[in-house]
Amino acid sequence: MSRPPTARDIAARVIVRVEQDGAFASAALESELARAIQIDARDRALATELVYGCLRVMPWLLDRATRFAPRGLGAIDGRVRAHLAVGIYQVFFTRVPAFAAVSEAVESIKAIRGPRVAAFANAILRRTAESAACAGDLREEAVVASAPGWLRGALERTLSPDGARAFLRSGTEAPAVALRVEHAADREPWLSRLRSAAPEAILEMGRVSPSAILARGAGKPQTLPGWGEGAWTVQEEGSQVAAIAVGAREGEIVLDACAGRGNKTAVLARAVGKIGAVDACDAMPSKLLRLEKELRRVGLAARATLAVDWRVGSGDVAGAYDRVLVDAPCSGIGTLRRRPEIALRPEPIDLGALANAQVAIASQASAHLRPGGTLVYAVCSVLREEAEEVVDGILRVRPELEPAPFEAPEARAVCGNLPSFRLLPHVHGTDGYFVACLRRAR
């Protein structure tokens, strides 16, 4: 009879799915945890820590293992490699005793590949544990060293070498879960209520969004008070600021050109009120269905939801808008703290192709701005190839647009009168974003 899966087994399965199938870590982990109904909350938390911890430093972990594998790890089964990585991560970066981490990993490998492979893994893990005994805290070194060369180069070109290291070091710890309170004036009462409901959790106000509450150790957000009432939703704080930066006002007509699942749409709809309107577009109809459901949960609605691929045209979008938000598809480099699998891609991301698509999307959507209207371009990336260079491309295609200061006070608090800003995890505590404001000439 096979033994029930442990948190380490679950983590290894997720790592294999990420490496071999290109799966998103969050989706794969959620799926594996849903199957493992017998494990308790503590083991669920451990599996989560092991998945994201290992993925953040995977190249470094495998390099450590290779030092004690004379023939390398190239011929090793992916499942064995994943268990080796989990074991080495625990040895270096957790409080689990080294002997326990080694024993658990060896037993898991023995169960899937037999005693011979387990003996090979045992030798590697024991020698690795011996080297870790006097190594000190290597977490930051491991995170920086695990970033591929193409990513480090792109970050250094944008942020400087020191800025690039600071950005990468921000990924050593898992970020907080950010909640967006639907009415900013209610943030303090909700913070107090959530603290009472989850006394062991760490809950605090966000730094740059007036609606953000940051939660650590509070469990699944949907189980907290207020979710069922539609009083708040889960939305990363930088994403909140990008939507607020649009500066939407009561009574205006706004276009959310790349609405996705609707978090930013909700911010815009709340701002324009019942006498205004928001039209939400996305290339994927399935996302629009989820958007409509989420808006209903928080008591809001879009005037229209339209499936549009802006790269080839405007679809059924007609008329002129006071404001347009283009939250363009991007590399996602700014979300590296939450999606460490991005840095595991063997080939560099084609930033040029992304930039061409971003310019096309923004230029098509901006054609629907009224004279004097505002376009806000946003990406969850900090790379200049997807930021300033895309803005330059938009201005070449749309000479009627010009950079303009943001109207939203929250954006001005970040950048003053400048027409663009970056949010950085090591500066603002958010994911990485670039946001720019352009205005159509009257």
N, C-alpha and C positions, 0 to 999 in steps of 0.2 A: 504493500500500500504506500503510495507516494505521500510525502510529507506536505502539509499545507504551505503555501508560499509565504515567505517572510517579506518584510519591508525591503530588504536588500534584493530579493528575487524580483519584486515588482519594479524596483529602480533599474535593475539590469535589463528587464524586458523592454522598458521604455527607451533606454539608451540604444538598444539594438534597433528598435523601430525608427528612432531618429536617424541613426547612422546608416542603416540599410535601406529604409523606405523613404527617407526625407520627411518623416512625419513631424508635425509641430509637437514640441515637448508637452505643452499644456494639454492638448487634445489627447495625446497618447497616454499621458498620466491619468487624466480623468477617466479614460476608458478602462485602463488597468485597475484603478481603484474601484470602479463600479463593479468589476468582476470579482474582486476580492472582498466580498461582503463580510468575511469573518474577521478581518483585522480591525483593531480598535483605533481610536482617534490618535493615540500616541504613535502607533506604527504608520498610520497614514501621514502624519507630520514628518516622520523619519524618512519615509519613501520620497516625499516631496523634497526634503532637504538634500537627499542623496542624488536625486535626478538633476536638480538645478546646480548643485555644487559640483558634481562630476562634469556636467556639460560646460561649465564656465572654465574649467581647467583641464579638459580632456587631453589635449596634446601634451601638456606637462606631465600628467599622470602616466600616459603611455611611454613617454620618454624615460620616466623613472623605472618603469617595468623593463624596458628594453635594455637598460644598463646591466641587468642581471639575466638576460636571455641571449646567450652567445649567437644564436641564429636569428634573432629578432622575433617579432610577433606577426609577421606578414602571413604566415600559414595558419595562425591560430583562429579557431572558430569565433565568430562575432560574439556569441553568448559568453564564451570563456573570457574574451577580452573585456567585455562589459563587467563581468564579476571581478576581474583583476582590478579594473579601474575603481569600482566601488570599494574594494578592500583597501587599495592604496589611499583613496580619498579619506576613508575613515581613520587610517593610521596617521595621516598627516594633519587632518583638519577637524577631527571630532574628538570628543572626550572618551569615546569607546576605547577600552584597553586594546593595545595592539594584538595581544594573543587572541582576544575574542574576535576582532575584525578578521584576522588571518584564518581562524578556525571556521568562521561562518562562510567566508568566501570559498575556502577549500571544500567544505561540505556541499555547497551549492554546485561547484564545478564537478565534484565527484558524482552528484546526482544526474548531471546531464551528459557527462563525457567519460565517466569511469575513473578508476583509481590511478591509472597511469598518467593521464592528463592532470589529475588532481595533485599528484606528487610533483609534477613539473611546476604547477601554479604555487604549490606550497613552498618550493625552494625560492621562487621569485619573491613571494610575499614576505617570507621570513627575512631575507636579505634586505628587502626594502624597509621593513620595520626596524631593522638594526641601524640602517642609515638615517632613519627619521628620529632616532632617540636623541640625537644632539643637534638636530637641524634648526631648531627654533621655529618662529612663525614665518612661513613662506607663502602665505596666501596671496599677498599682493604681487609678489614676484611671479607666482604661478599664473595669475590672471593676465598680467601683462605679457608674459612669455607665451601664453596660449593664443594670443591674437595673431592671426596670419599676417604675413608681411604686407600684403596689399592693403589690409585694413589699417595697420599702423601707419603706413605711408599716407593714406588718404586723410587720416585723422591729424597727422603732423602737418600736412599741407594746409589744413583748415584751422587747427587750434594751436599750432606750434608743438614742438616735441614735449615740452612740459605739460601743455594742455592735453595732449593726446594721452600721456601716462595718467594724468588725473582723471580723465574720462574713463579709461579702462579700469583704473583702481576702484572707481565707484561701483564696479560690478562684483566686488568681493562679497557683498552681502545682499540677500534678497530684499527688494524694495517693499515698502508698505503697500497694502491694498488701499486705494483711494476711493472714497465715497463722495458723491456730489449731492448735497442737500438741495432739494428743488427750490426752496426759498432761502436765499442767503441769510436773511434776518433770523431764520430759525436754527442756524448752525450751532450756536451755543447750547440751546435747550436740547437739541438732538445729541450733541456731544455728551452732555450730562446723562441723558437717558441711556445711551449706548455704554457708557462707562459703568452704569449700574447693572446693565444686563450682562456685561462681560468684564467683571472686576479684575480678572487676571490678565486681560489684554492691555496693550498700550495704545491709547487713542489720543490723538492730538489734532489741532487745526493745521491745515495746509499753510504753506508759506506764500504762495503767489495767487491762489484762487480763493476768493471770498466764500466759496461754497464747498470747499474741500475739507473732509475729515480723513485723516490717515490712520489706518488700523493695522496693528501687528498682533498676531496671536489671538485673534477674535474668532477664528474658525470660519466656516463657510458664511459669507456675508448674507446670503438669502435666508439664513436662520435668525438674523438679528431683528429686533423691533424696527418697524418702519418700512421694511421692504414690502410687505403685503399691503401697506397703506399707500404705497407709491410716494412716500415722503423723501426718498433718496434712491440713488442708483449707484452702480459701480462704474466709475470713470476715472482714468488716470488723471492726475492733477494738471499735467502739461496739456493734455487734450482739452481739459476744461478751459484753460487759458486761451488756447488757440481759437475756441469757439467764442469766448467772451471778447476776444480782440476784434472780431468782426464789427462790434459796436452797434449791433442791431437795436432799433428803438421801437417803441410802441407804435403800431399802425403801419410799419414798413412792410414791403413785399421783398422777401429774401429767397435766394436760391442756394441750396446746399447741393453742390454739383456732384460730389463724391461722398454720399451720405453714409455708406456702409450700413451698420446696424443701428445708427440713429442717435448716438450719444450727443454729438454736436447739434444734430437737428433739434433735439429737445431743448438745448440751451437757447437756440435761436427762436424756437416757437414760444418759449416762456418769455423771451424779451419782447417779441412783437405783439404779444397779447391777442385777444380775440378779434380786435379790429385790424390786425395785420395778418400776414400769411407767410408760410414757408413751403416751398416746393422742394421735395427731396428726390434726388436722382442717384442711380448707381447702375453699373454695368451688369450687376448680378441680381436678377429678380428675387432670388431666395433671401438675399440680405434685406430687400425692401419689405418682404413679408415679416421678417423679424423686427424691422424698424417700426412697422405699424403696430405690432403687438406691444413693443416696449413703450411706445408713445402712449398707447391706451392705458398701460399700467400706471403711468405717472400723470394721467388726466390731460393729455395733450393729443394733438393730431396735426399731421401735415395737410396742406390744402390738396396737394397732389403728390403721388409717388410715381416716378417715371423711370423706366429702364432705358438708360442712355449710355452708349459708348462714345464719349466725347472725342476719342481719337479719330473717329470717322465722320462725326457730325453731331447735330443738336437733337436728333430724334424728334419727339413731339413737344419739345420746349419752345414756347413762344412768348412774346411780350418782353417787357423791360423790367429790370429789378433794381431796387434801391441798393442792394448789397448782394454780393456773390461770394460764397466761401468755396474755395477749391482745396480740399484736403487730399492732395494727390497721392496715388499709389507710389510707393518709394521703396528704398532698400530696407527700411526699418532699423537702420543702424542705431538710431536714438533709443530703441527699445531693447538694446543688448542686455540690460540687467534682467529683463523679463524673458527674453528669447535668446538665450546664449547659443542656441543651435545655429543662429545666423552666422557666427564666426567659424563654424565647423565646415562650411562649404568648401570643397576642394578647389574650386575655381573662383577667381574674383567676380564680384557682381558687375554686370555690364552697366556701369553708371551712365555711359553715353546713351545707351538705348532708353534707360529710364528717363534721362533728362529730355530726350526728344519727345517721349510720351507726355511728360509733365508740361512741356511748353505747348504741345498740341491741345491738351485738355484745358489748360488755363486760357489759351487764346480763344478756343471755341466758346467756352463758358462766358468769357468777358464780353463777347459780342452781344450778350443779353443784358448788359448794364445800361441803365439810363444815363444820359449826360449828367455828370457830377456824381455818379454812383461809385461805389467802392468795391474793389476786389481784394480779398484777403487770400493769399496763397500760403499754404501750410504743408509741411512734411514732417514726419517723425524721423528725421535724419538731421545730422549736423554737418554733413559733408558739403563743401562749397559747390561741388558738381551738381548737387540737387537743390542748392540754395541760391546764392548770388548769381551763379552762372545761368540758372533757369530764369531768374528774374530778368537778366539781361536779354535772354532769348525771347521772353514774352514781350518786352519793350520793343524789340526789333520787329516782331510780327504785328504788334498792336501799338503803333506810335501815338495813338490817341490817349494812351495810358501814361501816367507819370507817378513816380514814388511820392507818397504822401504820409504825413504823421498819422498815427492811430488816433481815433477819437475815444476809444475805451480807456478810462482811467487805469484799469488794471494793466493794460498793455503799456501805457505811458510810465507806470511805476517801474516797469522793467527796462524800458529803453528811452524814456524821455521823448523828445521830438523826432527821433530817428524813424525812418520808414520800415525798419525791419529789426528783428531781434532773434537771439538764440536762447532757448532754455537748456541748461546743462545740468546733469545729475549731480556733479560735484560742486555746483554753484547754487542751484535753486532747489535741489532735492527732487526734481521731476525727471521724467524721461527726457531724452534729447529732442528738441524741436527747432525748426526754423520757421519763422512767420514773417510775412512781408505784406505791406499795404500799398495798393496802387489805386489811383483815382482816375476816372475817365474825365477828360476835359469837357467843360461845358460848351 
